[in-house]
Amino acid sequence: MKDLLKLVIGLFITAFLTLFFGIDVVSCKNTEWEYPTNLADLLLDIYYERSFVSMLLMKPTEMAEVPWDLKPIFQWEIPKIIMKPGQEFELRKVFNKEVIAVVFMPSTFDAVLFDTCAQLFNNTRQTRIVVATDDLKAFPALFEEELFLASESYKMTRVILAYLNSNGGELSSYLKLQPYPNYQWSNPTNNGYFYPEYWRNFHRKKVIVYAEQSIPGVFLFKDSKGNIQYSGHLGKLIALFVQHYNATMQPYQTPKVDKSTFYTNIKELMEQQLIDLPMITDSGLDNGVDEKWHRKSDCIEITQIKLMVPCPSPRSILEIYPLLLNLDFIGILIIGTVVFSFIHSLFDWIFGEMVEPWSFLLDDKGLPSLLGQSFAARASPRLSLKMLYLVMAFAGLHTYMRFGAKMKTLFTKPPYHRHIENFEELNRSPVTIMIPETVFDELPHPIEKLMLTQDNAFFQEMRLSLNTSYGYITALSTWQMLKQVQRGISHKMFCIYDNLTIRSPKLMSFRLQRNSVFKEPLDALIHRVHDAGLMQAWYSQTFADMLKQKEIKFKYCTDIVGASALKVGDLSWLWIILAV
């Protein structure tokens, strides 16, 4: 309470002194916009709009001195770099990206100087640039046209053209570059931004997209009116980008629903600048070398490339017998039979009974007693023989119960075959892996049974239908959908394992053109999409769309296997035992 009283008294005293001394305190009130009088004032207003930490000054080689008074600019206590045409270095590695460039072109448009500026800002072409020129030009329209054509070719979007008086260096006028939908000059307005975020409205600018039909990333289908619709989390992301920023989507190729495009090598198309935004993610690897992230969007998902192989199947009745009659069980029977036969024959010999020599190894009481079967015991009053019969009875009871319980368990709930744990076991198994040629690369381990296919639609159809004739390559995003398809199956048809990983976890993103103007808005949208949880919603929507189009079907297995008679082949071990 005391602190609150002190705060109130302090605010009252501050207000009184402010009113008494006539101090003009501006709080939450916009001051009247004043037109800058010179280049220094223009740069200062730009700084107040959004600060910068360094300044790049560029002038032609033949110009000894700039004809305008730049003393206020040089007195500005921020780092400055003075460059001439042909001087190049990677500015982004040395200085912060919040830099402003001032290019002096008093007479005519200097293409070499502007190219030097473009190379300095390679991968950061959306940096703020001010081009200062003389206002007494004979052909100002020609200069303006050459400047915005060059800006368009270098993909620069934040450029101001300042006309300065040759006598005193006063600012007579300036123009702002309007990049969308077409490059043009616009006159400034009062209280207008010097460098507005033009990417928030593309004014119906065409965005060339490439739809790769890699389910669940992109799924194309026709609606009731016959129009092709884009589904999938990647397709919906690009569609939202175009809609949100008021652009127009233009497919690079006429989209088809035949799933012909799959894992396309998009790099070549991007290098030729034929595509603005691809509907395909890239891990950022080029021949095993990580590329720079400034050539890609922010991360969309983290995924792995794995092999999905048929899950282990239950063993048949013929395969259960070796589990019951294994060497351990046979060895126990032999040793136990010999021990009981020897002890019983020894007792008979000690007590004067007639004993055959071979009965010390096998008599008519050793094996039946160990199997829990009845046998003819001697009616003898001797305690030692009774104790032997008691031990034989307990041994037979234990063997019978353990063997019977195991046999019933194996026959009613057969065990499964061993699953494929690594690439060595995969090569020993009969499983053949199907991989499209477009994604085939150097595998971490050689696969002997490998089938390469050029038919992408066939590959996707086989994988979606869960055809167990092959194993398949898959991303974790695709595997999440395939797990939903297998819902309701008591025994899953396909499984993935950690030791069957083709590629370790990678950050997946969109590959972009060099100095792409879409990187900043796309990155902003990607973060908002993740924050809103739209990715998971799009996964579910894609699955629903595929169900409606009957591209996938749930795999249910509700049939209960009924009892069936044993076949001749199921009793093969019995025939072998009888023969022996």
Buried (B, 14 or more C-beta within 10 A) or exposed (E): EEEEEEEEEEEEEEEEEEEEEEEEEEEEEEEEEEEBEBBBBBBBBBBEEEEBEBBBBBBBEEBEEBBBBBEBBEEEEEEEBEBBBEEEEEBBEEBEBEBBBBBBBBBBBBEEBBBBBBBBBBBEBBBBBBBBBBBEBEEBEEBBBBBBEBBBEBBBBBBBBBBBBEEEBBBEEBBBBBBBBEBEBEEBEEEEEBBBEBBEBBBEBEBBBBBBBBBBBBBBBEEEEEEBBBBBBBBBBBBBBBEBBBBBBEBBEEBEBEBEBBBBEBBEBBEEEEBBBBBBBBBBEEEEEEBEEBBBBBBBBEBBBBBBBBBBEEBEBEEBBEBEBEEEBEEEBBEBBBBBBBBBBBBBEEEEEEBEEEBBEBBEBBBBBBBBEEBEBBEBEEEEBEEBBEEBEEBBEEBBEEBEEBBEEBEEEBEEEEEBEEBEBBBEBEBBBBBBEBBEEEBEEEBEBEEEBEBBBEBBEBBBEBBBEBBBBBBBBBBBBBEBBBEEBEEBBBBBBEBBBBBEEBBBBBBBBEBBBBBBBBBBBBEEBBEEEBBEEBBEBBBEBBBEBEBBEEBEEEEEEEEEEEEEEBBEBEEEEEEE
